[in-house]
Amino acid sequence: MKQHIHFSLDLLFISVAFPLRCTSEDRFLYSGFSGANLTVDGAARVRANGLLEVTNGTVNLYGHAFHPSPLRFRRSPSGTVRTFSASFVFGIVSVYRETSVDGMAFFIAPSKSLSGVDANQFLGLLSSRNDGNSSNHIFAVEFDTFQNTELKDINDNHIGIDINSVRSLSSQPAGFYDDKNIFRNLSLNSGEAMQIWVDYREEATQISVAMAPLRMSIALCHL
């Protein structure tokens, strides 16, 4: 089964590098996006300096950026999901200095057509009409900067694992553990560049997400 890999945001998103590997045969690397063959929609655009901007601060607006060709995550339609890894660098810059709504997501979906989705708490992924439907076939890692109590968000600065719904199956405050094993908070809407690692292991059927400030070699905040 081939599925597409995307970014979706409800804020300004900037990425300077994005490598992903599913197998030794399926891999790609973006070091800046100038000339990249991305498929974008909504407010998404590649800026002149090569950074990817997915929204521009307009209310109730979202954008998507898609890797142009699908990747094979299963060996057969009924097979298990294969091991994959992704890492990327991003920054969220809010129009309003002390708040932002509602965040961004890295996600995998069966199609690049996401018509009828909503912005705000649905992150341009789903809508109030289909949230939670098993037919969505969407996996996402959300970087949430607003606490939606109806979705049982733990706070206004967390990372969540989403399957077919923006109500996260698992979530943790955004941050990392330093070399003394002390948890350090990272503010997702600080405007600072951060790096993310997303790893799935087929044998354990387990997803792991880690984050750290840019240029830090070790990140130990896992879900």
C-alpha positions in Angstrom: 0.0 0.0 0.0 1.4 3.4 -1.0 0.6 6.4 1.1 1.5 10.1 0.9 3.5 12.0 3.4 2.6 15.6 4.2 2.8 18.6 6.4 -0.3 20.5 7.5 -0.5 23.6 9.6 -2.7 26.3 10.9 0.2 28.7 11.5 3.4 29.8 9.9 5.7 26.8 9.4 9.3 27.0 8.3 11.4 24.0 7.6 15.1 24.0 6.5 15.6 20.3 6.2 13.5 17.2 5.9 14.9 13.6 5.5 12.6 10.6 5.5 13.5 6.9 5.1 11.0 4.0 4.8 13.4 1.4 3.5 16.8 1.5 1.8 14.8 1.8 -1.5 12.4 4.6 -0.4 14.1 7.7 0.9 14.3 11.4 0.2 16.0 14.4 1.6 15.2 18.1 1.4 17.9 20.6 2.4 15.8 23.7 1.8 12.9 23.7 -0.7 14.1 25.9 -3.6 13.4 24.0 -6.7 11.9 21.1 -4.8 9.0 19.2 -6.5 6.6 19.7 -3.7 2.8 19.7 -4.1 1.3 22.5 -2.1 -2.2 23.8 -1.6 -4.1 26.4 0.4 -1.7 29.1 1.7 1.4 27.0 1.4 4.3 28.3 -0.6 8.1 28.1 -0.9 9.7 31.4 -0.1 12.5 32.9 -2.1 15.0 31.9 0.6 14.1 28.2 0.3 12.0 28.0 3.4 8.6 26.4 3.4 5.7 28.6 4.6 2.4 26.8 5.0 0.2 29.6 6.4 0.4 33.4 6.7 -1.5 34.2 9.9 -4.9 34.7 8.3 -7.7 33.5 10.5 -9.2 30.0 9.8 -6.6 29.3 7.1 -4.6 26.1 6.6 -2.1 24.9 4.0 -0.5 21.6 3.1 2.8 20.6 1.6 3.1 17.1 0.1 6.0 15.0 -1.0 4.9 14.5 -4.7 5.0 10.7 -5.0 3.6 8.1 -2.6 5.8 5.8 -0.5 5.1 2.1 0.1 4.6 1.6 3.8 3.3 -2.0 3.5 4.6 -4.9 1.5 1.1 -6.0 0.7 -2.4 -4.4 1.4 -2.8 -6.8 4.4 0.8 -6.6 5.6 2.2 -4.9 8.6 3.5 -1.3 8.4 7.3 -1.3 7.7 9.9 0.5 9.8 10.3 4.1 8.8 12.1 7.2 10.1 11.7 10.9 9.6 13.4 14.0 10.9 12.9 17.6 10.2 13.5 21.1 11.4 10.7 23.6 12.0 9.7 26.9 13.6 6.3 28.3 14.4 6.1 32.1 14.3 2.8 33.5 15.5 1.3 36.8 14.4 0.5 37.4 18.0 3.6 37.4 20.2 2.2 35.4 23.2 -0.3 33.1 21.6 -0.9 30.9 18.5 -3.7 28.8 17.2 -3.6 25.8 16.8 -0.4 24.3 15.7 1.0 22.0 13.0 1.2 18.3 12.1 3.4 15.9 10.3 1.1 13.2 8.8 0.7 10.2 6.5 -2.5 9.7 4.5 -3.7 7.6 1.5 -4.3 10.6 -0.7 -3.2 14.2 -1.4 -6.8 15.3 -1.7 -8.0 16.6 1.6 -11.1 18.5 0.6 -13.7 19.5 3.2 -11.2 19.6 6.1 -11.3 22.3 8.8 -8.6 24.6 10.2 -8.2 25.5 13.9 -8.3 22.5 16.2 -8.6 20.1 13.2 -5.2 21.3 11.8 -6.3 21.1 8.2 -6.4 17.3 8.5 -10.0 16.4 9.4 -13.3 18.0 10.2 -16.1 17.9 12.7 -17.9 15.7 10.2 -15.3 12.9 9.9 -13.1 13.2 13.0 -12.6 9.7 14.5 -13.8 7.7 11.5 -11.7 4.6 10.9 -12.1 5.2 7.1 -9.8 8.3 7.4 -6.6 6.2 7.4 -4.6 9.1 8.7 -1.6 9.0 11.1 -0.3 12.3 12.4 2.2 13.7 14.9 0.6 17.0 16.1 2.5 19.9 17.6 -0.3 21.6 19.4 -0.1 25.2 20.7 -3.6 25.6 21.9 -5.5 23.7 24.6 -8.8 22.4 23.2 -10.6 21.0 26.2 -13.2 19.2 24.1 -10.3 17.2 22.6 -8.9 16.5 26.1 -5.6 18.3 25.3 -3.2 18.1 28.2 -2.0 21.7 27.8 -1.3 24.4 25.2 2.2 23.1 24.4 2.3 19.4 23.6 3.1 16.7 21.1 0.4 14.1 20.3 0.0 10.9 18.4 -3.2 11.0 16.3 -4.8 8.1 14.4 -7.9 9.0 12.4 -8.7 11.8 14.9 -7.2 14.9 16.3 -8.0 13.6 19.8 -4.6 12.2 20.6 -4.0 8.6 21.6 -0.9 9.7 23.5 0.5 13.1 24.3 3.4 14.6 26.2 4.5 18.2 27.0 6.8 19.5 24.4 10.4 19.3 25.6 13.5 17.1 26.0 15.7 15.5 28.6 19.2 17.0 28.9 22.4 15.0 29.6 21.5 15.1 33.4 18.1 13.5 32.7 16.3 16.8 33.6 13.3 17.6 31.5 13.6 20.9 29.7 10.4 22.6 28.3 10.4 23.8 24.7 7.8 26.4 23.7 6.5 25.3 20.3 5.4 28.9 19.3 8.6 30.5 20.4 9.7 31.1 16.8 12.9 29.2 17.5 14.1 26.4 15.2 13.6 22.9 16.6 14.4 19.5 15.3 12.1 16.5 15.4 12.6 12.7 15.0 9.8 10.3 14.2 10.6 6.6 14.3 8.4 3.6 13.8 9.7 0.1 14.5 7.9 -2.8 12.8 9.0 -5.5 15.2 7.6 -3.6 18.3 4.7 -1.9 16.4 5.8 1.2 18.3 6.1 4.9 17.3 8.7 7.1 18.9 8.8 10.9 18.7 11.7 13.0 20.0 12.5 16.7 19.9 15.3 19.1 20.9 16.7 22.5 20.1 18.4 22.9 16.8 21.9 21.5 16.6 21.5 19.4 19.8 22.8 15.9 19.0 20.6 13.9 21.5 16.8 14.1 22.1 15.1 12.0 24.7 11.5 13.1 24.8 9.6 10.1 23.5 5.9 9.1 23.2 
